[in-house]
Amino acid sequence: MEGGGNDKGLLMEYVKKSTPSPFLMKTNMMVEDPATDHVISWNADGTAFVVWQTADFARDLLPTLFKHSNFSSFVRQLNTYGFRKVASSRWEFSNERFRKGEKELLCEIRRRKACSTKQQQLNNAPRIQATPQESGEDQRSSSNTSSSSGYTSLVDENKRLKKENGVLSSELTVMKRKCKELLNLIAKHAQYPKKEDKQEEDDQRPMLFGVRLEVEGERDIKRQKRAEIAETATILLSQSCK
């Protein structure tokens, strides 16, 4: 019984050592994915990987695999697995067992213990210690992540308002054209009375011994009233079409 327990413990230890940690597997998956090479990829010789866009990396990639968007936390995790920042001008990290196309080496990378990790950080502080400028980039990255959703909603709202404004502008143009056509029709009618109207006016004149009498000033009064009505209608329509 005791020997069986020892064998089982040795087997579990062997399985543990031969299986890479989830952090390393997820990191390797991101680096290997060609669809995100503009954000994170291998360097030229495949001995290290580079995070080219820290803001996009923290906003889009980290939440999908690690359930957080903190780039600094990701860097600290790399440090616990022995990664070193090997470039001062960009976020490039290296581990001798983390290489392009050599995924079988991942199981040889061990997470350092807390005490040794802390001591290593004190001894090698410049290796992955961010400069003031890089720290500022991290802060801007987290703030950009929190405000990106608000910015997207504002952009969508702006597009919707522009579309509605275009529709209203088209409707206003159509209404102005119709008003103009109506004004022209009224003006034409006021200037050129119909022939039937003239005959109706003539038929209304009084007759004496079968002869139509001319009433002085009656025709002028009717024409004046018609002109006043047309002018009033024109003014009202003009005001309504502005």
Secondary structure, DSSP 8 states (H G I E B T S, - for coil): -HHHHHHHHHHHHHHHHHS--HHHHHHHHHHH-GGGTTTEEE-TTSSEEEES-HHHIIIIIHHHHHS---HHHHHHHHHHTT-EE--SSSEEEE-TT--TT-GGGGGG-----HHHHHHHHHHTHHHH---HHHHHHHHHHHHHHHHHHHHHHHHHHHHHHHHHHHHHHHHHHHHHHHHHHHHHHHHHHHHS--HHHHHHHHHTS-EETTEE---TTHHHHHHHHHHHHHHHHHHHHHHHT-
